[in-house]
Amino acid sequence: MSTRVSSVLAGIDFEAPAQDVARLLIGVTVLVDGVGGRIVETEAYDREDPASHAFSGPTLRNMAMFGPAAHAYVYRSYGIHWCLNFVCREAEHGAGVLIRAIEPVQGLETMRARRGVEEAWQLCSGPGKVCQALAVTREHNGLSLAAPPFQLLPRTEEVEIVAGPRIGISKAMDVPWRFGLAGSKHLSRPFRALAA
């Protein structure tokens, strides 16, 4: 199977620009070993973006970000929690989409046990929470999104998407590459922008 064919999952071509993939992922369901939910918040990062891990080129830490597309890039943030990214663009480019929040749908009791909280809106409302709830660790780094333990399911309905500046970064803070599901109570933080 060619790289081009295998980069299309849940109706999304992961070889497209990061900001396009980030927008298209809103409403897509991500499962890890059957546990997960609907993606409601993402952020895009590209090689030319000074806020991106890929900006300074490949390293041992970010190698997965340089392809191939439709694979996981997992890193530890501030030495505390794991963050899950979906690699996009052509191989060796260095681009990805951070999964910032999901709406829990499948395996809620498992997620509650892993997170130690009961309220559904607290389970996956932030990138570290997503990884804890889905038990994503460095062991998932570089794995294909097209094979177990990952499963991506396409949107089942039209979604209204909002966009705004990314958060939690110190460079390129005004770039409007954060996308979310309008009105979702599962976001990491509210949006103040208009529909994208």
ZIJO-V116292 format. One line per field, one symbol per residue. ss: DSSP state (@ for helix, = for strand, . for the rest). phi: phi as a letter, one per 20 degrees, with the letter a starting at -180 (. if undefined). burial: # if it has 16 or more other ideal C-beta (glycine too) atoms within 10 Angstrom, else .. A space follows every 10 residues. Layout:
ss = ???
phi = ???
burial = ???
This chain:
ss = ..@@@@.==. .==....@@@ @@@@....== ==..====== =====..... .......... ..@@@@.... =======... ========.. ....====== ======.@@@ @@@@@....@ @@@...@@@@ @@@@...@@@ ...=.....= ===....... ====...... .......=== =......... ....=.
phi = .fggffeecl mdefefggff fgffffnfed cclmdrrefc bcceccgeef eefegenfcf fdgffeoffm cecdceelmd cecdcdfcmf gmfnbacfee acefccngff ffffemcdfg fefcerfffg fffelecgfe fnfffecgee bddfgdbfce ddcaffcmcd clfefeddcb egnfedffbf edeege
burial = .....##.## .#.###.##. ########## ##..###### #######.#. #####..... .#.####### #####..... .######### ..######## #####.#..# ##.##....# .######### ######...# #.#.##..## ###.#...#. ######.##. .#..#.#### ##.#.###.. #....#
